[in-house]
């Protein structure tokens, strides 16, 4: 965003030029499914805790956004902008657009969320003694989306599998509940 502003590059022109890179996100996402398939038995064995963890992450995310919106007295457009912060950029853009959010700001918030999650996670895991590859992967996937999943892949195959699953289910769940979360938060003002 800073480069676009400093060099006065039109966002739509940038988006057109970057369309090839955006196209490659699809195959990259599919490649994340390989470790998930390889750890299918582990997933079946732990399916209850996996789903509970992912849905808890989505609910906590919604609560945090709601509390911040009330404390900071965010406008409707800002609430729509931050609601999808913990999902991939492509999903976040569609949610933000559908709720009349500020799309460019949503992209920046999603990127910052992912980077911050990936950078802070080792410290969080150490402080709270979170040593389970399943727990680490699920938290990275649900809180820090694609960047967190990339970080999880560096930690190990189980981490990557759980982060991938978490990324996918968090994205789907967020798409479904975002309008409800948005309406509840906006109604608090």
TIGU-552010 format. One record per residue (C-alpha): residue number from 1; x, y, z. Coordinates in steps of 0.2 Angstrom, whole numbers. Each point is the difference from the previous one (the first is absolute). Layout:
// residues N
    k     xx     yy     zz
  NUM      X      Y      Z
...
// end
This chain:
// residues 189
    k     xx     yy     zz
    1      0      0      0
    2     14     12      4
    3      9     -3    -16
    4    -17      3    -10
    5     -2     16     10
    6     18      6     -1
    7      2     -3    -19
    8    -18      5     -4
    9     -5    -17     -8
   10    -18     -2     -3
   11     -7    -15     10
   12    -10     -6    -15
   13     15      1    -11
   14     10    -10     13
   15    -13    -13      2
   16      0     -3    -19
   17     19     -2      0
   18     -1    -11     15
   19    -13    -11     -7
   20     12    -14     -5
   21      6     -1     18
   22    -17      0      6
   23     -4    -14    -12
   24     14    -11      8
   25     -9      1     17
   26    -12    -14     -6
   27     13    -13     -4
   28     10      5     16
   29    -16     -3     10
   30     -3    -17     -8
   31     18     -5      5
   32     -4      3     18
   33    -12    -14     -1
   34     13    -13     -3
   35      7      0     18
   36    -18      0      6
   37     -4    -16    -10
   38     16     -8      7
   39     -6      3     18
   40    -18     -5     -3
   41      1    -13     14
   42      6     12     13
   43    -14     12     -5
   44    -13    -14      1
   45      6     -4     18
   46      0     18      6
   47    -15      7    -10
   48    -10      6     15
   49     14     10      8
   50      5      6    -18
   51    -18      7     -3
   52     -2      7     17
   53     17      9     -1
   54     -4      8    -17
   55    -18      5      5
   56      7      7     16
   57     12     10    -10
   58    -13      7    -11
   59    -11      5     15
   60     14      8     10
   61      4     10    -16
   62    -17      6     -2
   63     -1      5     19
   64     17      9     -1
   65     -6     10    -15
   66    -16      4      9
   67      8      6     15
   68     13     11    -10
   69    -14      7    -10
   70    -10      5     15
   71     16      7      9
   72      6      9    -15
   73    -17      5     -6
   74      3     -6    -18
   75    -11      5    -14
   76    -10    -12     -9
   77     12      0    -15
   78     15     -3     12
   79     -9    -15      9
   80     -3     -7    -18
   81     19      3     -3
   82      6     -9     15
   83    -12    -15      2
   84      9    -11    -13
   85     18      4      6
   86      4    -19      5
   87     -4     -8    -17
   88     10      0    -17
   89      1     16    -10
   90    -12     -6    -14
   91    -14     -5     13
   92      3     16     10
   93     -2     11    -15
   94    -17     -8     -5
   95     -6      1     18
   96      5     18      2
   97     -7      5    -17
   98    -17     -9      4
   99     -1      9     17
  100      5     17     -8
  101     17      0      8
  102     16      9     -6
  103      8    -13    -11
  104     17      7     -1
  105      1      2     19
  106     -7    -18      2
  107     15     -6    -10
  108     13      9     11
  109     -9     -6     16
  110      0    -18     -6
  111     19      1     -5
  112      5      8     17
  113    -11    -14      9
  114      9    -14     -9
  115     17      7      2
  116     -3      4     18
  117     -7    -17      4
  118     15     -9     -8
  119     13     11      9
  120     -8      0     17
  121     -5    -19      0
  122     16     -7      6
  123      0     11     15
  124    -18     -4      4
  125      3    -19     -2
  126     15      2     12
  127     -8     11     13
  128    -16    -11      1
  129     10    -16     -3
  130    -10     -5    -15
  131     10    -15     -7
  132    -13    -10     -9
  133      3      1    -19
  134    -19     -1     -2
  135     -4     15     11
  136     14     10     -8
  137     -6     -4    -17
  138    -18      4      4
  139      4     16      8
  140     11      6    -14
  141    -13     -4    -13
  142    -14      8      8
  143      8     15      7
  144     13      4    -13
  145     -8     -7    -16
  146     12     -4    -14
  147     15      8      7
  148     -3    -10     16
  149     -2    -16    -10
  150     17      4     -9
  151      8      2     17
  152     -8    -17      5
  153      7     -8    -15
  154     18      5      6
  155     -4     -8     17
  156     -5    -17     -7
  157    -12    -11    -10
  158    -13     -2     14
  159      0     19      3
  160     -2      3    -18
  161    -15    -12     -1
  162     -9      7     14
  163      3     18     -5
  164     -6     -4    -17
  165    -16     -7      6
  166     -2     14     13
  167      2     13    -14
  168    -13     -8    -11
  169    -13     -3     13
  170      3     17      8
  171     -2      8    -17
  172    -17     -9     -4
  173     -7      4     18
  174      5     18     -1
  175     -8      2    -17
  176    -16     -8      7
  177     -1     10     17
  178      8     17     -5
  179    -17      8     -5
  180     -7     -5     17
  181     15      6     10
  182      0     16    -10
  183    -18      3      4
  184      2     -4     18
  185     15     11      2
  186     -8     15     -9
  187    -16     -2     10
  188     10      3     16
  189      2     19     -5
// end
